[in-house]
């Protein structure tokens, strides 16, 4: 799932595997979160898998303050966002989360360098903080590198005092015809070799952003 690899025989394999994947057989919460997250990435998760993760008895034991749980907590937020935003057929429990200011989302030096380089280029014509918000921690387990808003003529709109969907509050209304644009900076390691397809949860992040 991390590299989004789907072997040609995956459907036949999953016919057998899915029959044996059950929460009662996997008592470790972190392992179960990893499994369901992987099933979502591969397009094989069902509503029962997701509801078993978002039930209170699972989500409450993944403490964000525990550094060893950061990766699992991010995946839990990913699953929650997928259920709320993407999965129209899901009507089970979800988690109400506020902006995770205390959640550490680490970046490698190369990733941070590329992010800063792109942001500095944007500053040439979109000076912060008036026209651009940066490094936005979301309640969905990922960071939006930058957010801007443009009017019907594709001209930038000032963001001062504007509340977006990423702030964990009710978003502000934009002028008629205006749009919000989320900018994500991905490195070469976020893509597959050759076909240049985003790997892991990244394609689902794109879908989430498009629906917000």
C-alpha positions in Angstrom: 0.0 0.0 0.0 2.8 2.4 0.8 4.1 2.2 -2.8 0.7 1.6 -4.3 1.7 -1.7 -5.9 -1.1 -3.9 -7.2 0.0 -7.2 -8.6 -2.0 -8.6 -11.6 -3.4 -11.4 -9.4 -4.4 -9.1 -6.5 -8.1 -9.5 -6.9 -7.9 -13.3 -6.5 -5.6 -12.9 -3.6 -7.9 -10.5 -1.8 -10.9 -12.8 -2.3 -9.1 -15.1 0.1 -7.4 -12.6 2.3 -10.4 -10.4 3.1 -12.3 -13.4 4.4 -9.6 -13.8 7.1 -9.1 -10.2 8.0 -11.1 -9.5 11.2 -10.7 -7.2 14.1 -11.1 -10.0 16.6 -8.1 -11.8 15.2 -5.8 -8.7 15.4 -5.9 -7.5 19.0 -3.1 -4.9 18.5 -4.7 -1.6 17.8 -1.8 -0.1 15.9 -1.6 -3.1 13.6 -5.3 -3.0 12.9 -5.1 0.8 12.0 -2.2 0.0 9.6 -4.2 -2.8 8.0 -7.3 -0.8 7.4 -5.3 2.2 6.2 -3.6 -0.1 3.7 -7.0 -1.5 2.6 -8.2 2.0 1.9 -5.2 2.9 -0.1 -5.6 -0.3 -2.2 -9.4 0.3 -2.6 -10.4 -2.8 -0.7 -11.7 -1.4 2.6 -15.4 -1.8 3.4 -17.7 0.1 5.8 -17.2 -2.5 8.5 -13.4 -2.1 8.4 -13.7 1.7 8.7 -16.3 1.7 11.5 -14.2 -0.7 13.5 -11.4 1.9 13.4 -13.5 4.9 14.1 -15.3 3.4 17.1 -14.5 5.1 20.4 -12.8 2.0 21.9 -10.1 2.1 19.1 -9.6 5.8 18.6 -9.4 6.6 22.3 -6.4 4.4 22.8 -4.3 6.1 20.2 -2.8 9.0 22.2 -1.3 11.8 20.2 0.9 12.8 23.1 2.8 9.5 22.8 5.6 10.0 20.2 5.5 6.3 19.3 1.9 6.7 18.2 2.4 9.6 15.8 2.4 7.5 12.6 -0.6 5.5 13.8 -2.5 8.7 14.8 -1.9 10.3 11.4 -3.3 7.2 9.7 -6.3 7.3 12.0 -6.9 10.9 10.9 -6.5 9.8 7.3 -9.1 7.1 7.8 -11.5 9.5 9.5 -11.1 12.1 6.6 -11.7 9.3 4.0 -14.9 8.3 5.8 -16.2 11.8 6.1 -15.2 13.3 2.8 -14.9 10.5 0.2 -17.0 7.5 1.3 -20.6 8.6 0.5 -22.0 5.2 1.5 -20.5 5.4 5.0 -22.9 6.3 7.9 -21.0 4.9 10.8 -19.1 6.6 13.6 -16.5 9.3 13.0 -14.1 11.2 15.2 -14.5 14.9 16.0 -11.0 16.3 16.1 -9.8 19.9 16.5 -6.7 21.3 14.7 -3.8 19.0 15.8 -1.4 21.8 16.8 0.5 19.4 19.1 0.9 16.7 16.4 4.4 16.5 15.0 4.5 15.8 11.3 8.1 15.3 10.4 9.8 16.1 7.1 13.2 15.1 5.8 15.7 17.9 5.1 15.3 17.4 1.3 11.5 17.6 1.6 11.7 20.8 3.8 14.2 22.4 1.4 11.9 21.7 -1.6 8.9 23.0 0.2 10.7 26.3 1.2 12.0 26.7 -2.3 8.5 26.5 -3.8 7.0 28.8 -1.1 9.7 31.4 -1.8 8.9 31.4 -5.5 5.2 31.9 -4.6 6.1 34.9 -2.4 7.3 36.8 -5.5 3.7 37.3 -6.6 1.7 36.1 -3.5 3.2 37.9 -0.5 2.3 36.2 2.9 0.3 36.3 5.0 -2.1 38.5 3.0 -2.4 36.3 0.0 -1.1 32.9 1.0 -1.3 30.6 4.1 1.5 28.1 4.6 2.3 24.9 6.4 -1.3 24.2 7.4 -1.8 21.3 9.8 -5.1 19.8 9.0 -7.4 17.5 11.1 -7.0 14.9 8.3 -3.5 13.7 9.1 -1.5 15.7 6.5 -0.1 19.2 6.0 -1.2 21.5 3.2 2.0 23.3 2.0 0.1 26.4 0.9 -3.4 27.7 0.3 -4.5 30.6 -1.8 -7.8 31.9 -3.1 -8.6 33.3 -6.6 -11.6 35.1 -8.0 -13.5 34.4 -11.1 -10.8 36.1 -13.2 -8.0 34.0 -11.5 -6.8 37.0 -9.5 -5.6 36.4 -5.9 -7.9 37.3 -3.1 -6.6 38.5 0.3 -6.8 35.8 3.0 -6.6 38.0 6.1 -9.5 37.1 8.4 -10.5 34.2 6.1 -11.3 30.9 7.7 -10.7 27.8 5.5 -11.9 24.2 5.8 -8.5 23.4 7.2 -8.9 25.5 10.3 -11.3 23.1 12.0 -14.1 25.7 12.0 -16.9 26.7 9.7 -15.2 28.1 6.5 -15.8 31.7 5.4 -17.8 32.2 2.2 -15.8 33.3 -0.8 -17.1 35.8 -3.4 -19.2 34.4 -6.2 -17.1 32.4 -8.6 -14.0 32.4 -6.4 -12.1 29.2 -5.6 -9.7 28.0 -3.0 -6.5 26.4 -4.2 -4.4 24.0 -2.1 -0.8 23.6 -3.1 1.0 20.3 -2.2 4.7 19.9 -2.7 5.7 16.3 -3.5 9.2 15.0 -4.0 10.3 12.4 -6.5 10.0 9.7 -3.8 6.2 10.4 -3.6 5.8 9.1 -7.1 6.2 5.7 -8.8 9.1 5.3 -11.2 8.2 5.5 -14.9 4.4 6.1 -14.7 4.8 9.0 -12.3 1.8 8.1 -10.2 1.5 9.4 -6.6 2.0 6.6 -4.1 0.4 5.7 -0.7 -2.3 7.9 0.7 -1.3 10.8 -1.6 -3.9 10.1 -4.4 -6.6 10.0 -1.7 -5.4 13.4 -0.3 -5.9 14.8 -3.8 -9.5 13.5 -3.9 -10.1 14.9 -0.4 -8.9 18.3 -1.3 -10.9 18.4 -4.5 -14.1 17.6 -2.5 -13.6 20.2 0.2 
